[in-house]
Amino acid sequence: QECSKKQKNDDTQSTSVDALSSDDGSEEKNEFDTLANAKILLSDCLACDSCMTLEEGARVFQQNQKEFFRILNLNKRCDTSKHKVLAVSLCPQSLPYFAAKFNLSVNEAAKRLCGFLKSLGVHYVFDTTIAADFSILESQREFVQRYQRRNQEEHALPMFASACPGWIRYAERVLTNLVTSHICTAKSPQQIMGSLVKGYFARQQNLSPDKIFHVVVAPCYDKKLEALREDFYTALYNSPEVDCVLTSGEIFQIMEQKNVSMKDVTEVAVDSLFDDLKEGDVVRHEGKRSDGYLEHIFKHAAKELFGMDVKEITYKALKNKDFQEVTLEKDGETVLRFAAAYGFRNIQNMVLKLKKGKFLYHFVEVLACPGGCLNGKGQAQTEDGKADRALLAQMEEVYTAIPVRLPEANLHVQRMYQDWLEGMDSREVQDTLHTTYSAANQSPSSLDIKW
């Protein structure tokens, strides 16, 4: 609410809200209490009170270091009735931040970050790339199905990517039914990782999901909002798929407050979801600044629908570098037209064309942050809240140097479709890897947000 009440001449100032305390003050102080005073800047969040309720706001501010330390403290007291297995999942777009900050390779950054988290008391540290594998594969299949139904179903195309929670929140709360029926139903990598950790991994470890406290380290604050969605909650165990989201910047704050440098931390291999294996080198998906939904879906659709094997994709920048187009031609006809739209200026232009019936695209990779996920407000910002362009350039260089692995090449994923999800076309796949998006009830006073 404070965010939306700020006057225009105050926009350069950041309004901060103290993290809510989970302790009543009566418990014994310990080494983590000194770290629990970090602030969350409302200027870092894309949500204002026009699309976030008071209850959601309170729950978002509980998703901070304080809650993380509360679990660490409970575990340190060795009260077995309250003990939690603490698992942290690292987003691939967060690793370049630490690599650039400390002048490390991405592999070194991943291992040292793992070492630091385990020194605090974390039990498992995972890489979310496997969750993105699932998300991309399901998005590919859904696009092909939508394309084949395009003449029978009004809302089959265009299809919009669903991985960005800032975009999803804006679509559901402001754009409503005009857009929500076009959003891909595949869950984001974060929430698929939640299903993996609280479902597959919990079963492997013979643990009840509510005995795992799952933290995700992500590049943006809107991932906190995503973790609160009701459809990402297991009522049977009273357990969300993701208990807490911390941004890369919040993890860096913890390091600063602990007076720890990544260069001084012992390297520890990242854990695997599979038995006692350890993860190998860090890999990424195609796409320079995101999980590469556009490139993977484009190549898959070209092959499945038109029998064309596309090796390289050529982007054509339109009005600006954050709105780019990719097309596929066959026999002189344009058969596929994809776009990448990053930042709310481009999103609004895209929606305006959709309203006017002048929308030419079959698929759009939509991301709320200009420059994509690497430019998330939880990591690529200076202390005064402005974009750290020098750091972002380093992060992009580091990210593009990570080797690419196709989702189809991950043998673990193929095995899990059979062993965990009962086949690729099963009901279990639909229930575990997909969700629904729908227009939220708007209050009469809600206004269309001009980003």
N, C-alpha and C positions, 0 to 999 in steps of 0.2 A: 504494500500500500504506500509506504514511504516513497518507493521508487516512482510510482505514477503521479504522486503529488508534487514532485520536484518541479520548480520553475525552470524555464528554458535557460535562464542565466546561471542556474546551478548545475547544469549538465556536466560541467567539467569536474565537479566534486563527487566523490564516491560516498554514498550513504552506507554505513555498515551496521550490522545487527549482530549482537553477541550471540555466539552459539549457545543453544539451550543446554542447560546442565541436566544431566541424567542423575546426578547425585543429590542427596538432600543435605549435604554438608556434615552429616553426623559420622560418616565413615572415615577411616584412617587415611591420612594423606600419604601419597607414595610418589615414586619417581615420575609417573606419567601426568600427575596433576599440573605440573609446571608447563606442560605442552598443550593444555586444553583451552587456551585463551585465544586461539586463532579466530579471525573474523571471516565472515562471508560477505563479500561486497555485492550488494543488490545490483550495482551497475554491471556486474559480470553475468547476470542472468537475463535471458531473453523473455522471461515471463513477468508480466505485471499483474495487478489485481483484476484486470479485465479478463484474464484467462487462468487465474489461479485463486482458489478459495482460501479463506483464512486457515482452514484445517490443513490444506495442502501446504500452505506456507510454513506453518509450524512444523509439519513433518519433514519438509525439505531442510529446514535449519537444524533438524536433529541428525541429518546425514552429514556429519562432519567429524573432525578429529576426536571430539569429546566422546561420541558414541563408540568409536574405534578403541579409544583408551579405556572406556568402561568395560568392554569385553576383555581387553588385555589384563585389566586389574582384577576382574572376577577370576580369570584363569590363574593369576599369580597367587590368589588366596587359597587355591587348591580346594575350593568347595565343589566337590564332584557333582552336586545336584545342579549347580549353575554353570558348570564348565562347558565351553563351546570349542568345537574344532574350528579354528580360524583359517579360512581360505581366502586368498587374494588373487584376483584375475587381472592381468595387465593387458590393456588395449595396445595394439601395434602402433597407433598414432601417438601414444604417450612416450614410448621408448626413445624416439629421436629427440625429444625434449631433454631428457637426462643425458643422452649422448652428446648433444650440442652444448649443454650447460657445463659439462665436466670434460669436454674434449676427449670422449671415449668412442670406441666403435659401438654399434648397436648391440652386438653380442656381449661386449664387456658391460655395457649399461644394464642389460637384462640380468646378467649374473650378479652384478654388484647391487642392483636394486633388490634382487631376491635375497642376497646376503643381508642387506640392511633390514628388510622386513622381518626376516627370520630372527635377527638379533633382538627385535622388539618383542617377539613371542608368537609370530605367525607360524602356523604349522605347514601350510602348503601355499605355493605360489605357482599360478598357471598362466599360460599364454592363451589369449582368446582367439587366435587365428583359426583354430579348429571350429569355433562357433561361427566365425565368418564364412568358413567353407560351407557349412550347412545352410546359412542364410543365402549365400549366393546361388548354391545349387537349387534351392527351393524357389528363388526368384526367377532363375532361368526357366525352370519348368512352368511356372505360373505365366510368364510372359508368352511362351509358345502357345499355351492353352488359350490365353486371352486373344492372341492374334488369330488363332483358328476360329474363335467365336465372334470375331469383330463384326460380322455382317448380321448375326442373329441377336447380339446383346449390345444394347446402347452404351453401357458404361464399361465395356470390355477394354477399350483403348481410349485415351492413352493410359499407360500404367506409370505410376509415380513410385519411386523408391521409398522404402519405409524405415531406413536405418537411422535417420536423424530425428531425435525427439523434439527439437525446437520446431522443425517443420511440421511434424505430426500434431503437436499441440496447437499450432497456428491453424492448421487445416481443420481440426475438429472443433475448435472454439470460435473461429472467425469465418472460415470459408465454407464450413458445413457441407451439406450433401452435394454441392457442386463438385467437390473434390474427393471426399472420403471414399466414395465407391470406386475411385480410380487408383487408390493406394494399394500397393502390393501387400498381401496378407502375411508374407513371411516375417517372422520376428526379426528384430535387430540382433546383431552378434552379441550384444550385452545380455539380452534376455534369453537367447538360446544358451549362452554360457551359464545363466542361472539355472536353466533346466538340466544342463549337463552336471553341474556341481550338486544341485539339490536332488537330482534324479539319478542319473547314471552313476556318478561318483559315490553318492551316499549309499546306493545299493551295493557297490563294490566293497565299500568299507563297513557294510552292515551297520550303518548309522541312520537314525531318524533325521529327516531334513531339518527339523527344528533344533537339532543339536549342532548344526553347522552355521557359523556366522560368515556370510559371503560378502566380501568387499570387492568392488570393481574400481580400478584406477583408470580414469578416463580423461580426455582432453577438454571436456566442457561441463558446465554446471547443469545443463538441461538433462544430462543423464540421470541426475538425482530425481527429476520429475518423472522420468520414464520408469524408474524403479518402483514408484508409488502406484502405478496403474493397477486397478483391481484385478485385471485379467492375468497379471503376473504374480498371483498370490495363491498359495495352496491352502485352502480353508481347512482341509483335513488335519494338517499339521500346524495350523496357525502360523504359517511361515512364508514370507515373500521369497521369490527366486533370488533377488539381490537385496541384501539387508542394508547396505550402505555403499554410497558412491563417493569416492574422494578424487578430486582433480589432481593432475600432475603437480600443479602449483601448491596444493595443500600438502602433498607428500614432501615437496621441497621445503615447505615451511617447517615441517616436523624435523627434517634434517638440520635446518638452520638452528632451530630451538634446541636440538640435541648437540649442536656444534659438531656435526658429522659431515665429512666430505665423502662423496662417492669413491674418490680415489683411495681413500683409506679403508674402505670396506672389503672384506674378504669375498671373493667370487664364489657363488653357490649356484649350481645348475638349477634351472627352472624345472619344476615338477611336471610330470605327465599325468593325465587322467587314467592311464592304462598301467595297471599293476605297479611295479617298482621301476619302471623306465624313467629316464630323464629326457627332457626335450633337447633336441639338437640345436643347430644354429637357427637364428631368427629368420623367418621367411615372411613375405608379404604377398598381397594380390596385385593384379594389374591396376593401374590408376596411380597418378602421381601424388595425389593429396588425399586419397580416401581408400575405401576398401575395394574400389574398382568395379562397382556394380555395372556401370555403363559398358565397360570394355568386355567383361565376362558375358553379360547377357547379349550384347551385340554379336560377338563371335559365335556364341551358342545358337542364336536365332538364325544367323546367316547359314550355319551348317544344317540345322534341323529343318528349317522352312524352305531354303533355296539351294541346298547342296553346295554352298560356297564356303571354301576354307580360307578365312581371313586371317592373315598373319600379323599385319600391322594396321593400326587404326590411325587415320589422319583427322585431327581436330581442326575445325574452322571456327575461329573466333568471330563472334557477331558484334553486338554493341559494345562489349567489353570482354576482358580476359576471363571473367567469371560466368560468361554465357557462351558456350561453345556447342557446335553441332557436328554430328557424325552421320554420314549417309552411306547407304549401300545401293549400288546400281546393278541392274541385270537387264540385258537386252535393251539398253538405252532408257530404262524406266527406273525411277527411284522407288525401291521396294521397302527400305527401312530408313527411318529418319529419327535419330536419337539426339538428345541434348543433355548437357550438364548445366544446371542452374544453381549457382552458389550465391548466397546472400539474399536478404529480403527484397532488395531493389529488383533483382532479377526474378525472384519468386512472384512479386506483384505484377510485373510485366507479363510473365507467363500466365498467371491467373486471368489477367485482363483479356488476353487473347482467347483463353478458354471460354470466358463469358461471352465474347463476341462471335464465337463459332469459327474463329480463324486459326485454330490450333492444328499444326501440321505434324506434330511429333507422335511417334508410337510409344516412346519411353523417355522419361526424364529422370536423371539422377539429381535429386534435390537435396541440397545441404544448406542449413541456415547461415552458416558462417562464410563470409567472403574468403576465398582461398581454400575452403574445405576444412576437413577435420583437424589438420595440423594447426590451423589457426584458431582452434577452440579457445574461448575466453578463459579457460581454466589453466592455460599454460603459455600462450604466446603474447603475454601482456607485460608492459612495463609497470613500475610501481604506481605511476599516475593513471593507470588504466588504459593507456594507448597501446596500439599494436607494436610489438617489438619486431620491426621488419628485419633487422640484422639477424636476430635469433631465428626467425621464421625461415629466412633464406638458408641458414645452416641446417635447420631441421629438414627442409625440402631436399637439400643435397644428400643428407644422411639417409633419408627415407627412400629416395630413388635408387640408392646404391644397394639396398637390401634385395637379395635374389627373390625372384617371383616363383611361386609354386601354384599350379592350377588346382582348384578345389577337387577336380576329378582325379587328381594324382594322389590324393591322401587316402591311403589304404585303410587307415583307422576309420575314416568316415564311411567308406563303403562297407566295412565290417559292422559298424554300429547301426547302419540302416537295417541290417538283417538281425543282429543279435539284440539290439536295444529297442528298435522301432518297428520290428516285425515286417520289414519290407518297405520299399519306397512309396508304394501306393496305399499304405495301411491307414487305418483310422488313427493309429498312434502317431504317425507323422503329422497329421492334421492337428491333432490335439496338442502336440509337444512343440512343433516348429512354426505354427501359424497362430494368428490372432485376428481380431476384427477391429476395424476403425469406423467410427460413426460420429455424426454431428452431436456435440454436447449441447445441453439445454442452456441457452443464453438468457441472461437477465435483461430486462427491457432497457437498462441503462448502458449495457455493453456497447461499445463503439468499435467500428472497424479500425484496426490498428494500422497506422501509417508508419512503416518501418523505414 
